[in-house]
Amino acid sequence: MIIDLRSDTVTKPTPKMLQSMISAEVGDDVFREDPTINKLENKVAKMFGKEKALFFPSGTMANQTAIKLHTNPGDQIICDKYAHIYNYESGGASFNSGVSCKLIDGDRGMFTAKQVEQAINPKAYYYSKTSLVEIENTTNKGGGACWDFDEIKKIKEVCENYKLGFHLDGARLWNALVEKNETPKQYGEVFDTISVCLSKGLGCPVGSILIGSSDIMDKAIRLRKIFGGNMRQAGYLAAAGLYALENNIEKLKEDHIKAKEIATELTKLPIIKVVEPVETNIVIFELNADIDESKFLKKLSERDIYIISMGSGKLRIVTHLDYTKVKHSKFLKLLPDFF
Ligand SMILES: *Cc1c(COP(=O)(O)O)cnc(C)c1O
């Protein structure tokens, strides 16, 4: 039995999801004639109370499109030092949009409205122009932490005062919504653009969605084409998204419970230096300094258990749909052998 806890992206479509995929009605989406894609986009736009949504092959492309939408070359965007757009998108912000990032030294990937205000460049011509604030909810490198919505609203005020765009990287927004009892609509009200992922906790094989007003999204579809993200009969993939939105959102709660149980067990073990607080489906922890991390990971993989290193001594466990109850109890039972 393989226990793969490297990421919530390792899930495979279930027979029921596959069934909904193969029975999808499809058409050429470049002509906007794929009824299943249209249905998914309309459904998600409505969920968030926005005018339009657009299906993307990846979250990276959705975020990169959003950055391009809100900026001009030479501009600067404000994000946390842990941000996915800064760390894990291959430098795309500078490559695609010609922008630099002003990094905020936040707490677990989150920061305050005051920090945003301090990070905005003065108007003088020799500064780069600040044009976008980007946040991530939940935070990936921040260990699945959820933002305080009141702070988000304060940041929105700053964005309005300084005429800055406000983008949400919501790759794991679904996790925050179920954990904090929040609604997509409240996020739709605050952000100009939101990207959400279907292929993480929701278990789809492919897909992200970018959401925004008609004006913005009419530009987004052109950018998606420029980035090569146009697809044809991708309704087969959109069908998985529709299935996941109806069946898999509530299930995220189980991932969160399992992650918390893992964290509780890890805390008891002597070779662990620290376990970061767990709010959703991500557990980040550090081993004591005298433990060789790569040897440790190798020992786990010899027993078919896979977790990932985040660098700087941090290890990451992510629970997901395919991490079943059976796997969970086996893992909890095995833990003391390794640690
Ligand atoms: C996974 C992830 C993305 C984008 O992922 P893709 O692999 O490109 O779909 C963006 N932001 C965050 C926070 C993520 O975790």
The ligand as a Gaussian input file, in Angstrom:
#p B3LYP/6-31G(d) Opt

LIG

0 1
 C       -0.639000      24.441000      -6.882000
 C       -0.732000      25.876000      -6.706000
 C       -0.869000      26.765000      -7.794000
 C       -0.863000      26.384000      -9.258000
 O       -0.701000      25.140000      -9.567000
 P       -0.631000      24.402000     -10.968000
 O        0.197000      23.226000     -10.622000
 O       -0.029000      25.306000     -11.960000
 O       -2.042000      24.059000     -11.319000
 C       -0.978000      28.105000      -7.527000
 N       -0.980000      28.563000      -6.272000
 C       -0.870000      27.763000      -5.207000
 C       -0.900000      28.343000      -3.839000
 C       -0.740000      26.403000      -5.380000
 O       -0.623000      25.608000      -4.303000

